[in-house]
Amino acid sequence: MPISDLCDEYGIKPNQIYTWQKVLFDHAESAFHQAGYRQARKLSAQEDKIARLEAKLQQKNEVISELMEENVRAKKEAGEL
């Protein structure tokens, strides 16, 4: 569809279409870059959360291990093992 037909239909001048087109082409890369940056930040936040959860799991495993050692030691002292 010719630009002139669109302009007639919407009551705008062809120069406005070309101005919008120029703005789009001049700034489209930065818009996509920002979207990628937001996605990278979200991914980084998820990685941080995973790291915190892994550390918490490691700490839990250490506590369970210590409790099991104490339990085995107590059973040995009581003659149950």
C-alpha positions in Angstrom: 0.0 0.0 0.0 1.5 3.4 -0.9 2.4 5.8 1.9 0.3 8.4 0.3 -2.9 6.2 0.6 -2.1 5.6 4.3 -1.6 9.2 5.0 -4.9 10.1 3.3 -6.7 7.4 5.3 -5.3 8.6 8.7 -5.1 12.3 7.9 -1.3 12.7 8.4 1.5 14.0 6.2 4.0 11.7 4.5 6.9 13.5 6.2 5.5 12.3 9.6 5.7 8.7 8.5 9.3 9.1 7.4 10.1 10.9 10.7 8.7 8.0 12.6 10.6 5.6 10.4 13.8 7.4 11.0 13.3 7.4 14.8 12.5 3.7 14.8 15.6 2.9 12.8 17.8 5.1 14.9 16.6 3.7 18.2 15.5 0.1 17.5 18.9 -1.3 18.4 19.0 0.3 21.8 15.4 -0.9 22.5 16.4 -4.5 21.7 19.6 -4.0 23.7 17.6 -2.9 26.8 15.3 -5.9 26.4 18.4 -8.1 26.4 19.8 -6.3 29.4 16.6 -6.9 31.3 16.7 -10.6 30.4 20.3 -10.8 31.5 19.5 -9.1 34.8 16.7 -11.6 35.4 19.0 -14.5 34.6 21.6 -13.1 36.9 19.0 -12.8 39.7 17.9 -16.4 39.1 21.5 -17.6 39.2 22.0 -15.7 42.5 18.9 -17.3 44.0 20.2 -20.7 42.9 23.6 -20.1 44.5 21.9 -19.0 47.8 19.7 -22.1 47.8 22.6 -24.4 47.0 24.5 -22.8 50.0 21.5 -23.3 52.2 21.2 -26.9 51.1 24.9 -27.5 51.8 24.5 -26.0 55.3 21.5 -28.3 55.9 23.4 -31.3 54.8 26.3 -30.4 57.1 23.9 -30.1 60.1 22.2 -33.4 59.3 25.6 -35.0 59.0 26.7 -33.7 62.4 23.4 -34.8 64.0 23.8 -38.3 62.5 27.3 -38.5 63.9 26.1 -37.5 67.4 23.3 -40.1 67.1 25.7 -42.9 66.1 28.1 -41.9 68.9 25.3 -41.9 71.5 24.1 -45.3 70.3 27.6 -46.7 70.5 28.0 -45.4 74.1 24.6 -46.9 75.0 25.7 -50.2 73.5 22.9 -50.2 70.9 25.5 -50.5 68.1 
